[in-house]
Amino acid sequence: MKNTFTTILKMCLSAIWLFYIFSGISSNYMNYGLGEFLVITIYALIPFLIYFLIKNHREKNMKKRHSQSKILENTNITPVNYTQNTFSIPSPSAPTPPVQSADLCSYIDFSDIKKEIFDLLWIADGPYRNFDPDSTRNTFTYNGMQITISAPGSNEPSLIYTSLPISEPFSPEQVPLPPYYPSYENLSEEQRWMYLRFLSNPFDSTNNIGYVFIFYYGLERYLLTEKAQQSFDMILRLRSCYKNHSFLSYSETALIAYCIGKSDSHCAQLLFHSFKENNITVSADTYLALKYSLGIPVNADDIFNYRKQFLFNNNRYIKICPDVFMQYLQENIQNKYNSTTIDLSQYYSSEVFKSLPATPIPIVANTSIKNRIIRIPDMLSYEPFITDMLSLLTNAHENTKAYLAKERKK
């Protein structure tokens, strides 16, 4: 029915066009020479020529896509092999352009993407396929409990389909920005081209944060695999380039959860450096839980940075001479604990830690990863620890006050 209506409409438009042309000719034919008759005739045929060119182009595209779908259906691909906690991913030693052959028709040339980036991509089809739709699982131990994180892959947002078309935009600046919670599959053809260009240089801070998130979603999944360390390092590098609040917040939580779950103190030290580099203050509960879980002591900088959470609000002398305040704070810690740091296990035994009330937080932004909530103990709800930290800060305040009074008398 739709095709019949379209055909009738085309015939009507053609008749109107011809009537308009030849009525003009018939009314003025005595004044036309042969050359003018030829020009008018060619002019009348132009719309028909354009129509047949467009129709021929569409038919060729339809045949090409039909051929590709048949090829993909018959492609024999080796799936990813999983074991209980680790799996091996078949991947090439270095990324090279896919070969167009009878096995696959790909729209993507990976040759501009560096190996360190290529190795952390999830690819759905073609010779570089490294993704299985079955669950990715890993088990972490936290607070004496085993937590299994499951990542079914049916909606993995970073998954690259090489069979999806891409199109280089005439003006990249005019391409619409990716939506909130973007995915590669749902991008437009031009946006996919923009994302692949982003992958060729993901450390350029001028890139749109939407493309950064697509890549980051895949990195979160890699934290559950044998490539976890590579993923961890890559996320840190991205954090040093992009200061977007949402990105820093999501990646902070994921990296903290990884350090706690794997009891990886080396990665934790790298993360602490990232916090300092980006001038980020993590929530006190999360920060203290991380240090406690890895056996890393608290220092004077920690107590100073979280002074408000320790109920110290008098910043008068901190504003006047912060260096003197910090010096007395360090001296007070040394005098009380006979050390420059404070071992949290002095306050939080295993039983106390497990008994603390806890707050649920999502550990990843990738919504295709299930069981992504962990409970962070409320470290600040333990009064003996809060009381002693407040005492250290209050004493440093009084020491600084006395120091300034003495200096004024000189």
N, C-alpha and C positions, 0 to 999 in steps of 0.2 A: 504493500500500500504506500509506504513511504517513498519507494523508488519510483512508482507510477506518478505520484504527485510531483516529485522532483523533475521528472522528464517533461511533464506537461508545463511546469513553470518555465523550464529552459526553452521550450518551443515558443511559448508566449512572448518571452523576452526577446528571442531571436526575431520573431515576426515584427515586433514593435520596432526593433533596431533597423531591420531591412526596410520597413515602411517609411521610416524617418529618412533614411539615406536616399532611397529611390524616388520618394515623393519630391525631394529637393532636386533630384536629377531631372524628373519629368517636367517640372515647372520651369526649368532653366536650360533644358537640353539643347536648345537652339544656339545658346551662347557658349557651349563647351566644345573644346577641341578634343582630339583623340587622347592626348597626354593627360588632360584633366579627367576624362572618363576612366583611364587606367588608375590614376591616383585615388579617385573616389571608390573604385571597385576594391582596390587593396585596402583602403581604409575600412570598408565595410567588412572585410574578411578578418581583420586583426582580432576582434573578440573571439571568433571561432578558433583561430590559431592558438591564442592564449589558453582557451578552455581545454583543447586537446593536449597541449603540453603539460598542463597541470594534472589532467587525468592520467596521462602516461606515467608521470612521475609518481603519483600516488599508487598506481598499480605495481610499479617496480618496488616501492618501499614495502607494500603489503606482501609481495612474494618473498622479499629478502627476510622480513621478520618471521614469516611462516617457516622459511627454510631454517632460520636460526633456532626457532623453538623445537623443530624436529631434531636438529643436531644435538641440542642440549638434552633432550629426552633420551637420546641414545648414547650420551657420553658416559663412559665407564670410569667413575672416579673412586680412588681409594680413600675410604673414610679415615678420620683421625682415630688412633688407637688409644683407648683410655685404660688405666689401671685404677686402683682404689683412690690414691691420692696424687698420682702423677700421670702424665700422659706425654706421648711423643707426637710432635707435629711434623708431618712431612713438608719440608720447605727447601727451596734451592739455597745453595751456598751464597749466592749473591743475586739481587734482583736484576733480571734482564727482561727486555720487552717480550710479551707473549707472542708466539708465532701463530700467524693466521693460517689455519689448516682445516682439514675436514673434521678435526676433533672439536674445534671451538671457534666461534666468532666473538671477539672481544672488542669493546669500545675503548679499552684503557691501555695506555702505554705506561708501565711502571718505571721506565728507565731513568726518569728524573728524580725518583724518590730514593734517598740514601738508604743503605742496608739497615742501619740502626733504626730507621723509621719503618721500613718495609717489614722487618721482622716482628713488629708489634702491631701489625694490621690484622684484622679478621676478614677473610675473603670467602665468599659463599660458593663460588663456582670457578671453573677454568683450571688451568694447570697449576695454579698457586693455591688452590682450595686448601684451607687449614681449619675449617670450622665444621663441627658436627652439631646438628640440631638437638642431640641428646644433652642431658645435663652435664655441666661442669661442676664438680664438687670439690670442696677442700674442707679440712677439719682444723680448727684452731682450739687451743686450750686457753681459757681465760677464767680467772677467779676460781680455779679448781674445777671448772666445767668444760666439757667439750662442746664446741659450737660448730655445726656443719652448715656451711653456706652453699646453697644450691643455685645454679645459674642456668636455667633452661634457655635455650638459644633462639626460640621462635621469634622473639621480638628484639633481638640484639640491635641497638640503634647504630652501632659503628660498622655493621656488616656491609662490606662492599660487594655489590653484584656487578661483575664485569660485563654482563650482558645488557645492563641498563644503559640507554644512550646518554651521551654527554654532548654538550654544545658549547663551543667557545663564544662568549658573548661579544657583541660589537663594542660595548663599553662596559667593562667590569664594574665600574663605579655605579652603574645604573641597575645592576642585578639586585633584586630584593634580598633583604637580610634573611637568614634562616629563622624559622619559628622558635619559640620557646620549647625546650626539650626536643631538639632536632634529631633526625635520623637520616642516614645516607639514602635509604630507599625512598623516603618521602621528599627528597630535594627535587627541584626542577632540574632539567638537563643543564642549564647554565650554572645553577648552584653546585651541581656535581663537579663541573669543570673547575669552579672556584675552590671547592674542597680539595681536589687533586692538586691544584696549584699550591694551596696551603701546605699540603704534605711535602711538597718539594722544599719548603722552607718554613717549618712550623715554629721557628724561634724568632720570627719577625713580629715584634709586639704590635704592629699595625694591623695584623690579621684580625678579622672579626671573631669575637669570642664564641659565636655559635659553632664555627668550624672547629675551634679548639675543643669544645665540649664533645663533639662527635668523636674525635680522636681520643679524648680522655675517657669516654665511656668504655671504649675497648681496652684502655690501659687498666681500668678497674677490674675488668674480667681477667686480664693477664696477671693481676696480683694473686689470683687463685691457681696459678699454673707454675710450671717449672721455670718460666721466664719472669717470675715475680721480681727478682732483683733488678732486671733490666727495666721493667715497668716502673718500679719505685724510683730509679734514677731518672727516668724520662719525665715522670711527674714533677720531680724536684726541679728539673731544668725548665719545664713549662712554667712553674710557679715563679721562677726568677725573671720570666719574660712578661707575664700577664698579671696585672694587679687587680683584675676584676674581683669584687668582693665575693660573689657567689662561687666563682671558681676556686678561690683561695680557701673558702670555708668548706666546700665539699671535699676538696683534695686533702685538706688538713685532717679531716675526720677519717678518711680512708687510710691515710698513711699512719695515723696514730693507731687505728685498729689493727693494721698489719703488724706494726712493731710490737704491740701488746700480744697479739695472737701467736706470733712467731718468736717472741722473747728475743728480739734482735736489737741489742743495745747499740751496735754499730750504726744501723739505720736510724735509730732514735737520735743519736748524736748528729747525724746529717740533717735530720728533721729539725732539731733544736737550732742548728745553724740557719736553716731556712726561715724559721720564725724570727730570728734576730735580723736576718738580711731584709726581710719584708716588713719589719716592724709590726709583727703580729702578736697579739696577746690572746693565747688560747684560753678557753674557760678553765678556771682553777681546778674544778673537779676532774676534768679530762687530763689536764697537764699532770696533776699530782698522781692520778691513777696510772698514767704512763710511767712516771718515775718510780712509783712503788712497785709496779709489776716487773720492771726490769732491774730493780735494785739500785737505781741511780739516786744518790742523795740530793737533798734540797740545799741550795746555797743562798748567800746573802742577796744576790740579784733576784732570785725567785721570790724571796720574802718581800723585798722592796716592790717588785712589780705587782704582787698580789696583796699589797698592804690594805687596800680597800676591802677585799674579801676577808681579810683577817680583822676587820672592824676598826682599822686605824684610819682616821679621817683628818688629823691635824697636820696639814702640809706646810705650815708656816716656815719652819726651819729647813724643810726640804727645798723650798723655793729660794731661800736666802743662800744656803751653802750645802748643796746636795752631796758634795764630795766628803765633807766633814761628817754628815749624817751617815753615809755609807761606811765610812771608816769606823765609826763607833758601833754600827750594827755588826760589822764583821768581828770587832773585838768582843762584843757581847756574846756572839755565837761561839767564839773560841773559848771564852771563859766558862760558858754554861756546858758545852758539849766536849770540850777539850779537842776540838776539831774545827776546821773551817767550813764544814758542811754538817748537815743533819740527816742521819739515817732514819727514814720514815718507819722502818720496822720497829724502832723504839716505841712508837705510838700505836702502829697498826699491826697487831698480830694477825695471823691468818684468820682466826675466829672473829676478831673485830672487823676486819675487812669484809668478810662474807656477810656480816650482820648489818652492814650499813645500808640505809635506804638507797635505791638506785633509780636513775633516770634513763628511759629508753631513748636512744638516738640512732638515726640511720647512718650506717657506715659507708654507703656508696650512693652516688647519684643515679647510677644505671638501674632503671626500673625493671629491667629484664632479669636482674639478679634477685633471687628470693631469699627469705630469711636474712634480710640485710639489717636487722635491728639488733644492737647489743645494749646492755644495761650498764651504765657507768655509775659506780658507787659515789654517793655524795660524801666526798672526803671532808668537806667543811662542816658536816653535821657532827663530827666527833669533837666534843668540847675541850678535852685536855690538850689536843694539838692546837686548836684555835687560841686557847688561853695563853699558851707559851709563846706562840708567834706574836700575839699582840703585846705581850710583855717585852719581847726583844725590841719591837718597834718603839714602844713607849719609852723604854730606857735609852734608846738611841736619841730620841727626841729630847729627853731631859739632859743627856750628856752634851748634845749640841747647844742647847740653851745655856748651860753653864759655861761652855767654851766661849760662846759669843760674849757673854757677860764679862768674862775674864779679859777678853781681847779689848773690850771697850774701856777698861780701866787702865790699860797700858798707855 
